[in-house]
Amino acid sequence: MHVTVDVKGEGTHEFDLEALESAGEPDGDSGPTYADLLREVGLSPHEVSVLVDGRPVPEDQPVESDYVTVLRLIKGG
């Protein structure tokens, strides 16, 4: 499955979940998680909220949507 990750204000990224799963560490049958997607775009779950259909999802949940929105909670300095 292909997933689009839209980091609001910073652009979009496209990923193939099968490629992520084969490149990642084996962690059971659940497949890649939203935290895995965040890691691929260089973000930490501590600095963002992950939304699917406008609702927050836990970062440790397996990816089940083909479009994910990421909102940065902290930016700048």
C-alpha positions as CSV (number, residue, x, y, z in Angstrom):
1,M,0.0,0.0,0.0
2,H,1.2,3.5,-0.8
3,V,0.9,6.1,1.9
4,T,1.0,9.9,1.5
5,V,2.3,11.8,4.6
6,D,1.3,15.4,4.5
7,V,3.4,17.4,7.0
8,K,1.4,20.6,7.2
9,G,3.4,23.6,6.1
10,E,6.4,21.5,5.1
11,G,5.3,19.3,2.2
12,T,4.3,15.8,1.4
13,H,6.1,12.5,1.3
14,E,5.2,9.2,-0.4
15,F,6.0,5.8,1.0
16,D,5.5,2.2,0.1
17,L,4.5,0.3,3.2
18,E,5.8,-3.0,1.9
19,A,9.3,-1.4,1.4
20,L,9.2,0.0,5.0
21,E,8.2,-3.3,6.4
22,S,11.0,-5.2,4.8
23,A,13.5,-2.5,5.8
24,G,12.4,-2.2,9.4
25,E,12.9,-4.3,12.4
26,P,10.6,-7.3,12.9
27,D,8.1,-6.4,15.6
28,G,5.4,-9.0,15.0
29,D,2.7,-9.2,12.3
30,S,1.3,-5.7,12.8
31,G,3.4,-4.0,10.1
32,P,4.7,-0.5,10.0
33,T,3.3,2.0,12.5
34,Y,2.7,5.7,12.3
35,A,5.9,6.1,14.4
36,D,7.8,4.4,11.5
37,L,6.3,6.9,9.1
38,L,7.4,9.8,11.3
39,R,10.9,8.4,11.6
40,E,11.1,8.2,7.7
41,V,10.3,12.0,7.5
42,G,12.7,12.8,10.3
43,L,10.2,13.7,13.0
44,S,9.7,12.5,16.5
45,P,6.3,11.5,17.9
46,H,7.0,13.9,20.8
47,E,6.9,16.9,18.5
48,V,3.9,16.1,16.3
49,S,0.3,14.9,16.2
50,V,-0.7,12.3,13.6
51,L,-4.1,12.6,12.1
52,V,-6.2,10.3,10.0
53,D,-9.5,11.6,8.7
54,G,-9.0,14.6,11.0
55,R,-8.7,12.4,14.1
56,P,-5.6,11.8,16.2
57,V,-4.1,8.3,16.1
58,P,-1.6,6.7,18.5
59,E,1.9,6.5,16.9
60,D,2.3,2.9,17.9
61,Q,-0.8,1.9,15.9
62,P,-0.2,0.0,12.6
63,V,-0.8,2.2,9.5
64,E,-4.2,1.5,8.1
65,S,-4.8,4.6,6.0
66,D,-3.3,5.7,2.7
67,Y,-3.3,9.5,3.7
68,V,-1.9,10.8,6.9
69,T,-1.7,14.4,8.1
70,V,1.1,15.4,10.5
71,L,0.9,18.6,12.6
72,R,4.0,20.0,14.2
73,L,3.3,20.9,17.8
74,I,6.6,22.8,18.3
75,K,8.6,24.7,15.8
76,G,11.3,27.3,15.9
77,G,13.3,28.5,18.8
